[in-house]
Amino acid sequence: MSDPAVPPRVRQMSDPLAPILAASDDRPFVVAQLGQSLDGRIATVTGESRWINNAEALDHLHRLRAAVDAVVVGVGTVLADDPRLNVRRVALPPGKAQPARVVIDPNGRMPAGLSCLANDGTRRIVVTASAEVVEADDLEVIRLERQDGTFRPGEIVAALFALGLRRILIEGGATTVSSFLDAGVLDRLHLIVGPMIIGSGKLGLQLRPITELDNAIRPQVTVYPLPGGDVIFDCDLRMRKAV
Ligand SMILES: NC(=O)c1ccc[n+]([C@@H]2O[C@H](COP(=O)([O-])OP(=O)(O)OC[C@H]3O[C@@H](n4cnc5c(N)ncnc54)[C@H](OP(=O)(O)O)[C@@H]3O)[C@@H](O)[C@H]2O)c1
């Protein structure tokens, strides 16, 4: 039962990009996205993931890319999908460059020749702890120390901000988005839910376990139904942001 004294947490508005475009210039703004089924899966047990979300959801992903300065993925995603990470399905705003492509690859697992490394005039950045870095023309390297086996997401954001990249999209995969959500560095999370129940397979968000619902994340949520049946849940996380 909902408490009538508590304002509604779910509302409908018209443009999920508006908060990103309106973000102030003096600090990083970090938005993550994850496409999933109704039961929170991002792939079947065999890894099949095309297509849980529909064409309008893909358009939304490209609109997100067009709105940011950098698109960040984990090395798992580039090894699985070899994504180009550029804006193709929508027009870039006049004067706006393609977003920098950033791969978190702590162990130097990325092979040469991947699409996201292509030297097409767009900034390409690898975040690593490894002495061995993949060969690619003009690749920028951010070297970080691991703490308890992982990078602190806040340090990745700070390093990108120091390179002039202010609006940052954490595009995937599940491990990467989960680590940024767990660390409390996200301003917003766009969960894009396809009307499909898979019932098994790879889960999307997996965070540190909690025992009490008082410790659950309770964002202010705005919903945006898309024409093809998917729904964007735009989660405003600023109340719990750590940096
Ligand atoms: N549904 C969607 O919206 C969506 C979006 C993108 C991708 N995907 C899918 O997601 C799958 C890949 O996801 P995934 O979870 O396996 O991998 P992932 O998140 O793409 O990459 C995870 C790896 O990146 C590195 N990493 C990420 N965050 C780190 C941090 N804070 N500190 C240190 N290292 C970090 C680690 O590399 P090491 O292992 O080398 O330590 C980690 O194992 C693919 O199947 C892809 O198709 C889905």
The ligand as an ORCA input file, in Angstrom:
! r2SCAN-3c Opt
* xyz 0 1
  N      21.417     -4.774    -22.565
  C      22.220     -3.752    -22.784
  O      21.811     -2.591    -22.750
  C      23.665     -4.028    -23.061
  C      24.555     -2.964    -23.283
  C      25.889     -3.258    -23.530
  C      26.300     -4.583    -23.535
  N      25.405     -5.578    -23.338
  C      25.820     -6.985    -23.296
  O      26.497     -7.187    -22.090
  C      27.412     -8.273    -22.262
  C      28.742     -7.863    -21.669
  O      28.491     -7.474    -20.336
  P      29.404     -7.971    -19.166
  O      28.705     -7.647    -17.907
  O      29.778     -9.399    -19.410
  O      30.732     -7.135    -19.401
  P      31.035     -5.570    -19.441
  O      30.290     -4.873    -18.365
  O      30.915     -5.071    -20.820
  O      32.600     -5.599    -19.097
  C      32.973     -6.049    -17.809
  C      34.481     -5.981    -17.673
  O      34.940     -4.631    -17.845
  C      35.917     -4.347    -16.861
  N      35.320     -3.406    -15.900
  C      34.115     -2.833    -15.931
  N      33.932     -1.997    -14.892
  C      35.066     -2.053    -14.167
  C      35.523     -1.436    -12.969
  N      34.770     -0.570    -12.276
  N      36.744     -1.774    -12.498
  C      37.527     -2.640    -13.159
  N      37.160     -3.266    -14.309
  C      35.952     -2.973    -14.796
  C      36.277     -5.691    -16.221
  O      37.252     -6.285    -17.057
  P      38.164     -7.541    -16.590
  O      37.258     -8.721    -16.678
  O      39.281     -7.612    -17.572
  O      38.603     -7.267    -15.184
  C      34.929     -6.392    -16.299
  O      34.979     -7.801    -16.164
  C      27.497     -8.555    -23.749
  O      26.809     -9.752    -24.001
  C      26.771     -7.382    -24.389
  O      26.053     -7.801    -25.529
  C      24.112     -5.328    -23.079
*
